[in-house]
Amino acid sequence: QVQTYPHPSSGINAEYGGEAARAGERGLLLYNGGTVCDDDFDQNAAEAICREMGYSGATGWESGSYFDIQGRYDIKMDEVQCESESWHSCDYEQYHDCSHGEDVFLHCSDGQEPAGFRLVDGEGNDIEDGGRGLLLYNGGTVCDDYFDTHAADAICRELGHSESSSWSSGSNYESQGDYEITLDNVECSAGNWSSCSFIETHNCGHSEDVFLSCVARTVTMVTTAAPTKGATAAPTEPSEVDIDSCFMADRRTSGAVIEEVTYTGRLQCVQLCLSHDSCKGIAISPTYWSVTGCYIIGDHTTLTDSSWQYASRTCFDPSTDGGSEEEEEEEEEEE
């Protein structure tokens, strides 16, 4: 039994790699020490179970094989059906016809906004490609006092892009009034965040909210041509790849996880993938998690809709020989 939650009598808890999951992390859902199958599972069930564990609600759920430890557990619950977001409205079975590929993973929320910077559209959706969006910091807007190009570049780099393309301020979205203003007086002496100072109080109105556009980061990779016998391999011309264009939004890959690290930017993920010969692609978990992960994937199998991003190695590694068209066709058939 892992960490006890506020309702231990329910027998429900969540693990992250064998340890109790924190709010925002993807956790393997356990019931009485066994996993939960996804048959009939829905958002009502996710909400009810997160609340039963003492959280404010669920930000999402999914199912699949992600942890090696899953096989150590029996499957203890199936056919979870909830009429509302209360556990008292739920029915379930304690026998199953499932495999561990159907184990439920939960993302529970403690009611706090994701930490750090985000760019969002007028509906509050994250903008991942560097396009123009409302700048948020810890869930609130950023005032334009002292804001300049250095600040714009530094924040774009924090978001995983190469630099800013433009910034402005004003009232452009009706939704701006729904946010608090959480950052002001941003002053940067250079284009990196470590050079910046700021305050988290303000004397601003939402007409001073910052909007930001970033330049997609590219990576230059040098490949070598196969040498003839007795010759030395010579580097080919370097090729620039637009990393951001390789990532497909609202996707999730299933496959063996070779390595997992805390996400700090797409370039970091690409470089890590290139360090593994067996890497077939990269999956990035949702940015609304308290800790977003970069997953290096081998033995790629399927793609399914979810709030993830995925990039195939064939897109950003020029040395990869073929397979991309065939892989895309397989993905379309599977969908």
RALINRA-V589679 format. One record per run of one state. SS is the DSSP state (A for helix, B for strand, O for the rest). FROM is the first residue (numbers start at 1). TO is the last residue. Records with the same first field share a line. If there is no record, write none. Layout:
SS = FROM-TO, FROM-TO
This chain:
O = 1-7, 11-11, 17-18, 21-25, 32-33, 38-42, 53-56, 64-67, 73-74, 83-86, 94-99, 110-116, 121-125, 127-132, 138-139, 144-148, 159-162, 170-173, 179-180, 189-192, 200-205, 216-217, 222-223, 225-234, 236-238, 247-247, 263-265, 275-280, 285-292, 317-323, 335-335
A = 8-10, 43-52, 68-72, 87-89, 100-102, 149-158, 174-178, 193-195, 206-208, 243-246, 266-274, 313-316, 324-334
B = 12-16, 19-20, 26-31, 34-37, 57-63, 75-82, 90-93, 103-109, 117-120, 126-126, 133-137, 140-143, 163-169, 181-188, 196-199, 209-215, 218-221, 224-224, 235-235, 239-242, 248-262, 281-284, 293-312
